[in-house]
Amino acid sequence: MADSIEGACGWNFVVLMSRQGKIRLSEFFSSYTESEKRRILRDIAADVLPRQPKMCNIIEKGSYKFVYRRYASLYFVAGVPLEMNELIVLEQIHLFVEALDGYFNSVCELDL
């Protein structure tokens, strides 16, 4: 599977996906084969996109979990180890969005 070395923030990967399932950005911080990356992206689309807004923002999937947050028409999905605190990850996603918003002055999907 993947090496046990994650990015400095502890994430295995981050994916920005539109509500229609189009990948806007994907970055993997652990080594995955191309087929594993495609499977992860398919899993995100299958598991995150059909969920209702009031449902939990955390999905456990194998050796990691998806922690996601929706902003306008984009889903920001972080793949993190099972033992990582989900609330910290949600706050990190929010800080990332605020940084993008500050840099691009009202960031939108087209800026990414």
Salt bridges, closest charged atoms under 4 A:
GLU34 OE2 - LYS37 NZ 3.61
ASP43 OD2 - ARG39 NH1 3.38
ASP47 OD2 - LYS61 NZ 3.08
GLU86 OE2 - LYS65 NZ 2.49
GLU98 OE2 - HIS94 NE2 2.91
GLU109 OE2 - ARG24 NE 2.60
